[in-house]
Amino acid sequence: MSPILLGTLNLIIYFVIVVILAFSGRVLFTIPDEIFRKILHFILLGSFYVLIISYPTWLSAALTAIIFEIAVYPVLSFFERFRKYSEFTTERKSGELKQSLLLVYTMFAIVTAVCWGVFGDRDLALASFYAWGIGDAAAALIGKKFGRHKIKARGLDGKKSWEGTVSMFLISNISVFTILVRRGGMSIFICCIIALIVGAASAVSELYSRNGNDTVICPMSAMVTLLPLVYLFGGLR
């Protein structure tokens, strides 16, 4: 079996398993809507890792992401005809899930093309995306549950909290640091410095994002911060 077919098979198996588990849990147990939203969020994040490690080239990974979103979009559009669909998937507005899917996978393809395609480093693509993805989940969960201190400043909508923003900074920092240390090529101290800066950039970009555009702004902010820093500290291979 060719590497591309094997990668596609891995992706299909991944989605079949996690979607069955997620929706079975939704049926069998009382899962709060916000928690289930983040479960779906992490399913998408997990698929990025499968795409990155399963495909032999950046082009095959990026094209698969684009083909996947094109194929799934009409399927989700079909299910939107049923009233229970939005309730079951915890959509805040009609079409939210498919729009998020479209943005997320398009950004994945762009980040992969730059980090892996131009700079030859798939780990930096993961770091850029997970700086946003995992940090954003923390910001949403902590911010909604414990966010009592709203941040008021010019250009902000007044809905974001210090608790959520600090959570995103910390989790983004940990995510980037873990990936950079695993990647190697730089000292732990340098990895820590880079992770702190990228975490701060991700948190600030999320703070100023609105109407779901953090899906675009945050991975891009993480990437344009991460790549120069890795280059500056001699970490590009």
Secondary structure by P-SEA (a helix, b strand, c coil): ccaaaaaaaaaaaaaaaaaaaaaaaaacccccaaaaaaaaaaaaaaaaaaaaaccccaaaaaaaaaaaaaaaaaaaaaacccccccccccccccaaaaaaaaaaaaaaaaaaaacccccccaaaaaaaaaacaaaaaaaaaaaaaccccccccccccccccaaaaaaaaaaaaaaaaaaaaaaccccaaaaaaaaaaaaaaaaaaaaaccccccccaaaaaaaaaaaaaaaaacccc
